[in-house]
Amino acid sequence: MKKFVIVIPAHNEEEIIKETVNTVLNFLRNTKINVDWKVIIAENGSTDGTIEILKGLQKNKRFSYISLE
């Protein structure tokens, strides 16, 4: 099984981060390749609600975020 990590940069992306993550999830669900995957969101000092959304996403063990600030 192939393994890969998707890294998504984020800075003040409150309005679109869920859509971005859903796009990635849809791609992974529809791919014909059997892969083991993880998504890491690199958060860079957001001052909006981005961090709160990312904390919620961490309920799924395949998602995590790191703060670059």
N, C-alpha and C positions, 0 to 999 in steps of 0.2 A: 504494500500500500504506500502510495506517495504521501509525503507530508509537506505542508507548507504553512507559512505565516503571512497574513496580510497586515500591513501596517498602514494606518490611516492617520494623517496629520490633522490636528484640529485646533483652531483658535477662534473663540467666539462663534461657534457653529450651532448654537442652540436651535435655530430654526430648521436646519437641514441634516443634523447628525443622525436622527432616526431614519430619515429617508436614505441616507448614504449606507447605513448599516443594513437596512432592508434590501437595498439593491445588491449588496454583497451576498447576503443570505439567499436571496432568490437565485443568484448566479450559482452559488454552491449547491443548492438543492436541485437545480436543473442540469447540472453538469453530468455527463455520462461517465466521468472518470471517478474511480473509487479513491477518495483522498481523505486524509486526516488533516484537519485544519484548525487554525486558531487566528483570532483577530485581536490585534493590539492597536489601541488608539493612543497616539502620542499627543497629549494635551499640552498646549504651550501657553499657559498663563491666561486662560479665558476669564473674563469678568462678567459674563452672562450666566445662563443656567446650564451651560455645557457640562460642567463637572457633575451636577446632580443627575443629569441624564446618563452619563457614563457610569456613575455608581449603580444606577438601576440596571444597566446592561450587564454588570458583573455577576448578576444572579445566574447567568449562563456561564458555566466554567470555561467555555471556549472564548469568552470575551474578557479582556482586561484593558486597563488603561494605565499609562505612566504619565507622570507630570514632569515636564521638562523645565519648569520654572525653578 
